[in-house]
Amino acid sequence: MRAQFIYIAVIVITTFIPWLITLAALGPASSLPRFLFLAVYYAISVLLFGVAFANYFKGHQKESPFSVMGVAMLSIFFFEIVYFKYLYVGDLWFLTYLDWVVPVFLISSTIYFVGKALK
């Protein structure tokens, strides 16, 4: 049980760091034109999660990329719910397909393929 908790906790922390940096970077990037904002958002997401999980998989080569990706995505959903429910103040106009579904797909694909490439 303890090993399973540590396994999940390490993935949650590995997910939280790039999620938080991405969130911080979106504030200044929000003044960019819409197309450029989305391009920056996608690039930052792929880059940060790619680097974070490349480091993770270097130390955890026996882990299944699919299960790691699953735990990471559940973590992201949890972070987003907590952030937008309790911390964010403002309109949720940006929660569209391009702002939420595409980045989630890119992040999950990045985590999975980095895990496969480093396995």
C-alpha positions in Angstrom: 0.0 0.0 0.0 2.8 2.4 0.9 4.6 1.7 -2.4 1.4 2.4 -4.4 0.9 5.7 -2.5 4.5 6.8 -3.2 4.0 5.8 -6.9 0.9 8.0 -7.2 2.3 10.8 -5.2 5.5 11.1 -7.3 3.3 11.2 -10.5 1.0 13.8 -9.0 4.0 16.0 -8.0 5.6 15.5 -11.4 2.3 16.6 -13.0 1.7 19.6 -10.6 5.0 21.4 -11.4 4.5 21.8 -15.2 0.8 22.4 -14.7 1.6 25.3 -12.3 4.3 26.8 -14.6 1.9 26.6 -17.5 -0.8 28.3 -15.5 1.6 31.0 -14.5 2.8 31.5 -18.1 -0.8 31.9 -19.4 -1.3 35.1 -17.6 1.2 37.1 -19.6 0.4 35.2 -22.8 -3.3 36.1 -22.5 -2.6 39.5 -24.0 -1.4 37.9 -27.3 -3.7 37.5 -30.3 -5.8 34.4 -30.0 -4.0 32.3 -32.6 -0.6 33.1 -31.1 -1.9 32.6 -27.5 -3.0 29.1 -28.5 0.3 28.3 -30.2 2.2 29.4 -27.1 -0.1 27.5 -24.8 0.2 24.3 -26.8 4.0 24.6 -27.1 4.5 25.4 -23.4 2.3 22.5 -22.4 4.1 20.0 -24.6 7.6 21.2 -23.7 7.0 21.4 -19.9 5.2 18.1 -19.6 7.7 16.5 -22.0 10.7 17.6 -19.9 9.0 16.7 -16.6 8.0 13.2 -17.7 11.3 12.6 -19.5 12.9 13.1 -16.1 10.3 10.9 -14.4 10.7 8.0 -16.8 14.5 8.2 -16.6 14.2 7.1 -13.0 11.1 4.9 -13.4 11.8 2.9 -16.5 9.7 -0.1 -15.5 6.5 1.9 -15.1 3.8 1.5 -17.6 3.5 4.7 -19.7 -0.2 4.2 -20.0 -0.8 4.0 -16.3 1.5 6.9 -15.6 -0.4 8.9 -18.2 -3.7 7.9 -16.6 -2.6 9.0 -13.1 -1.2 12.2 -14.5 -4.4 13.1 -16.4 -6.6 12.4 -13.3 -4.2 14.7 -11.4 -4.7 17.4 -14.0 -8.4 17.1 -13.9 -8.3 17.4 -10.1 -6.0 20.4 -10.2 -8.3 22.1 -12.8 -11.4 21.4 -10.8 -9.9 22.8 -7.6 -8.4 25.8 -9.3 -11.4 26.8 -11.3 -13.9 26.1 -8.5 -12.1 27.6 -5.5 -9.2 29.8 -6.6 -10.0 31.4 -10.0 -12.0 34.6 -10.0 -13.4 35.7 -13.4 -15.2 34.6 -16.4 -14.7 31.1 -17.8 -15.0 32.2 -21.4 -11.8 30.4 -22.4 -12.9 26.9 -21.4 -13.5 25.8 -25.0 -12.5 22.9 -27.1 -9.3 24.6 -28.2 -8.5 25.8 -24.7 -9.1 22.6 -22.8 -9.6 19.4 -24.9 -6.7 20.0 -27.3 -4.2 20.7 -24.6 -5.3 17.7 -22.6 -4.9 15.5 -25.7 -1.4 17.0 -26.3 -0.3 16.5 -22.7 -1.6 12.9 -22.5 0.0 12.1 -25.8 3.3 13.7 -24.8 3.4 11.8 -21.5 2.6 8.5 -23.2 5.0 8.8 -26.1 7.9 10.1 -23.8 7.3 7.0 -21.7 7.3 4.7 -24.7 10.4 6.4 -26.1 12.4 6.1 -22.9 11.3 2.6 -22.0 
